[in-house]
Amino acid sequence: MSNNEYALQDAHVKIGTKQTLKTVELGLASEVYLAQDADPRLASRLLELCNRREVKVTLVATMQELGKACGIEVGAAMAAIVKQ
């Protein structure tokens, strides 16, 4: 497990598409993780939003891997770390 995976379990994280997009829109996200196999339309919407809000985006190979990094049993398309 990498440091990022532990960070996702320890930090205040919003997991899932709706939660992540809302967190970024509200300007509360410090960093976003995006699965490369997520729905392309949602991914491009998130990338555009993060670009506008100047939020760092880290790509993760698969939704399964991102879900595991977040400590959940199912895949996750995206997750946001909330600013403290």
N, C-alpha and C positions, 0 to 999 in steps of 0.2 A: 504493500500500500504506500502510495506517495503522500507527501505532506498535504497536498491539496485535498486528498480524500478525507484525511482527519479533520482538516479545517472545515469541510462541508458538514461534518457531523457536529462539530463544536460550535461553530458560528451560528448566528441567528439567520436562518435560511428560509426562503420562500421557495417551495418546490411546485413545479407544474406551470403550464402555459399561462393560465389566467392570472395566477398569483405573481408570476415573474413579470409579465407585461405591466400589470398594475403597479408593482413596486418600482419599476423603471420609470413609468409615466409620472409617478408621484415624486420622482427624484430621490428615492430612498435607497436605491441599489448602489453598492460600492463596486461590485463585480458580478458578472453574469456568466454562467456555464451553459453552453448550448451543445446538445448532442448532434453529431453530424448526420444521423439518420432521422432527425426530426422532420416533420412536415415542412417542405420547402417554403410554402407561403408563410407559415408562422415564423420560420427561421428568418426569412428576409424581413418580415415586419419587425422582429426583435432586433436584428442587426441595424436596421434603419433607425429605430428608436434609440438604441445604445449609442449609435454614431452621433445623433442629435444631442443626447444627454451627456456625451463623453464618458460613457461607462465602459470599462474594460470587459472584453468578451474572451472567454477561454473556451476553445472547442474541445469536446470530449468525443471519443470514437463512436460510442453507441449509447442509446437511451438506457440499455441494461446497465452499462458501466456507470453512467451518471446516477441512476437510481441507487445502485450499490454504494457509490461514493456518498450519497445523501443518507445512507442508512435505511433505505426502504427496500421492500422485497420486489417491487415492480419497477419497470423502466420509467425514466423521467426525460421529457423532451428538453426541459430547461429548468434552471434554478438560479435564484438571485441571492447574493449575500447582502443583508440589510445593514446599512450604515449604523454604527452604534453612537 
